[in-house]
Amino acid sequence: MSAATISPRRSRAEDSDRRLAYAFVLPAAVLLFGLSVYPFFQAAFDSLFHVDLVTRGGPFVGLRNYAVLVQSADVRNAVLRTIAWTVANVAIQTVLGLAIALLLNARLHGQTIARGLVLFPYMVPAIVAALIFRFMFNDTVGVVNYVLLSSHLMSEPVSWLSQIDTALPAAIAVNCWKYTPFMVIVFLARLQTVPRELYDAAHIDGASALGTFRHITLPWTTPVILIAMLLRTIWTVNDFDLIYLLAFGGPLGATTTVPIEIRALAFDQQDIGLASALAICGAIVLCVAAWAYLRAYRRSETQLQ
């Protein structure tokens, strides 16, 4: 068979493979456009108008919505609260996730059962977790107050989700309980890929456990830690269901983060334009945070090479 005959057949096969690839990608592209790209540009467009929730129309106001956001005390408080909510959650979940992953990666008895139990909170729906912890934090019949009072760590019961000083920390504790298993799964998968030769060499050289963690385990897991932190940062900033179901943004706005403030602007004040402007600002901030995470990720990957 001549080369001239093979070339057209190869070309037809390549065209067929290309069409098949496009056919597989097309549904995902349509969903991505319909659920992500179009809503984003629609929100950016709405942010330039005073959009009424009922009529879906209104006058063009330009950047006035963004100026209103800067001047709004409620929005500023929601932003500061979101920063505290995100930093606390991501930091605690990262540290706890890495510590638990190190324990599960050690050669201990009952590892299989322990790994299954660790995954349990992550599989619990947010509504179920919220209802359970609202009962547990109850100042009259809650188990949290019972344990603390029985241990003489408190002299009187505390209404955890009804007080300004304790509502957000309680919500952070619940969020960490639910989503730390995600970090454990990711970190444990990475720890199991560390070459045993590195640990054997460190053991021969007389390295301590802390030195082995600092010079082998931590550098090897840093890229995955950064990616997991990026995902948890995005998800935590946008988290609505769990924190809202726990305290509904109260008391007195103590648990009102940016997503809850967006809901209040859109449905309580019925100002879609202002809510869209706040959502666009949040998206821009998350893009900057993602850029910083990915830059650190590339630097950590380069150091491993």
N, C-alpha and C positions, 0 to 999 in steps of 0.2 A: 504494500500500500504506500503510495507516494505521500510526500510531505504536504503537497497541495490538497490532497484529500483529507488528511488529518486536521489541517488548520481550520477549515470551515466547521468540522464537527466539534472541535474544541471551542470554537467561537460560539456555536449554538449552545453547547453545554454551559459555558460561562454565562451567556445571556439567560438561560433557564435558571441557573443558580441565583443570578442577580434578581430576577423577577420573584423567585421564591423567597429570597431574603426580604425584599420589599413587602411581600404579602404578609410575612410574619411581623415585620416592624410596624406596618400600617395600623393595626388595631391599637397598639400601645401608643403610637403617635397621636391618633385621634383622641384617645382618652387623656393623654397628657395635655393636648391643646384644649380640650373641652373642660377639664377639671383644674388646670393650673394656669396655662398661658392666657386663655380668654378671660377668666375671672380676674387675673392680675391687671390686665390692661383695662378691663371694665371698671375695676376699683380705682385705678389711676385716673380714668376719665371722670368718674363720679366725684373724685376728690376735688375737682375744679368747679363743681356746681353745688348749689344748695338744693339737694335732692330730698323731696318729700317722700316719706315711706308709702303713703297712700297713692299719690298721683304718679310717682316715679319721674317727676319733672321738677324743674325749678330754674332760677336764673343762674347765669354764669358768674362765679365769684373769683375766679383765678386762684391765687395763692392765699386767699383770705382764710380758708379753713386751716391751713398750716399755721398761720399767724394766731388764730384762735387757740390752737393746740398749745402753742408755746406759752400763751398767756393764761391758760387754764390751770388752776391749782390742782384740780382733781386729776388731770392728765399727768402733771408732774409727779404727784404722789403715786399714781399707778405705775409710772415708769420706774421710780425709785424702788417701789415695792417689788416690781418684776425683776429688777437687778438683784435685790436681796434674795428673792425666791429662787432665781436661777443659779446664782453663785453658790448659795448654800446647798441646794439640791445636787448640783453637778459635783461640787467638791466632796460632799459626804458620800455620795454614791460611788465616786471614783475610788476614794480611800477604802471604803467598806468592800466594794467589789473586788479590788485588788487583794485585800487581806483574805477575803473568803476564797478567792480563786487560788491563792497560794496554799491555803489549807487543803482545799480539795485536790490540788495537784500533788500534795505530799503523799507518800506511801503510808496511808493510815487505813485502819480497818473501817468498814462500813462506808466506803467512798460512794458506792453506787446509790445507796439509800440517801446519803447526805445530798448528793447532786440532785436527786429527784425532789427532795424536800425544799431545796433552795429555789427551784423553779416554780413552786406552788404560788407564791404571791403574784408573780408575773402573769399567771394564767387567770387570776381572779378578775372579773370585770370591774371597771371603775365604779359603777353604781353599787355593786355588792360591797366593795371595799369601803366606799363612803358610808353606807348604811351601817356596816359593822363598827367602824371606828367612831361614828357619831354616837352609837350606843356605848362604846367603851369609854369615850371621853365625857359621858354624861356625869354631872356633878352629884346626882342622887344614887343611881344604880350602876354607874360605870365601873369597870374592873380596874381602870387606871388609878382612879382615886382610892379605891379599896386597897390596892397593893401599896400605894404610897402612904396612906394613913396607917395601914397595918405595920409597915416598916418604920413608922415614926419619922418619915422624911418630910411630912407635912402635918400641920396641926389642924387644918380645916380643908374641906373639899374645894376644888377649883373647877369652875365651869370653863373648861379649856377652849371651847369653840365660841364662847359668848363674851370673852374678855378681849380687849384690844391688844394687850401685851402677850397673850398666849395663843391667839387664834392662828396667826401665821406660823409660828414655830410648830404647833400641832399639825397643821397642814403639811409642813415640810417633812415632819416625821412620817406621816402616812405616805407621802409621795416617795420617800426614800425606801420605806418598807416594800412598796409595790414595784419599784423600778430598779432597785439595786440588783436583782437577779439578771437583768439584761446585761449589766456590766460584768457580772460574774461569768456569764456564758461566753462573752466576747474575750475576756481576759484569760479564761481557762483554756479556750481553744488556742490562743496564742502561746500560752505557757507550754502546752504540749508539743509545740514545734521547736522549742529550744533544743539545739543539738546537745546530746548527753556528753559529747566529747569536751565541750566547754566546761561543764561542771567537773568532769573527771580531771581535766588539766588544772582547774582552780584548786581542787582537793589535793592534788599532788604538790602544788606550789604552796600549800598551807594557808590558803585564803579562808578567812572566817565566813560565817553565814551572812553577816552584814556586808562584807566585801563582795561576796559572790552575788548578792542581790544588787548591789550598787553598780558593779562593773559588768555583769552579765545579764541578769534577769531584767533589770529596769531598762537598760538601753535596747534590749531585744523587744520588749513589750511597749516601749514608748510610742511607736507609730500607731499601734492599735489603740492605745490609751487615748491618743489625740483624736482619732476618728470616732471612737465611742463618745468622747466628750463633745465632739462636734454634733453628733446626732442627738445626744441628750440635751445639749444647749438649745438646739432648734425645737425639739419636742417640748422641753420644759417652758421655754418662753411662750410657746403656743398652747400650752396645757390649759384646758378650760374645764373639762368635765369633772375631774377629781376635786379640784380646789373649790369649784362652784357648788358641787353637791355637798361638800363638807360644811360650808358656812355661807354660801350664796353671796359672797362678796363682803359680808359683814364680819364683825359688828362695826358700824360706822366706817365702812370701807377698809377695814384692817386687812382683808384678804382680797381686795379688788386689784387684780393685776391688769395688764394691758388687754388681754382677750376679753376679760369681764367688762372693762371700761368700753371696749368697742361695742360689745352687746348693749350696754347701757345707752351709748350714744345712738345706736341704730334703732333700738326698739323702745327704750324709755323716752328718749328725747326725739325720736323719729327723725333723725338727721343722718341720712345715709352718706352724704358728702363728708361730714366731719368724721364719721366712723371709717370711711374709706381712706381719708387722709391719714388717720392714725395707723391703719393697717399698712399703708404704703411706707410710712416711716419705720414701722417695725420690720418690714421686709428688707428695707435698705440696711438697717442696723445688723440684721442677721446675715446679710450678704457680706458685710465688712467683717463680722466675726468669723464667718466661714472662710474668708480669704486668709485671715490671720491663722486659723487652725491649719489650713492646708499648707500654708507657707512653713509653719513649724513642722508639719508632717513630712514635707519634702526634705527639710533639713535633717530630721531624725533618720529618714531612710538613707540619706547620703552618708551619714556617719556610720551606718551598719556595713556599707560596702567597703 
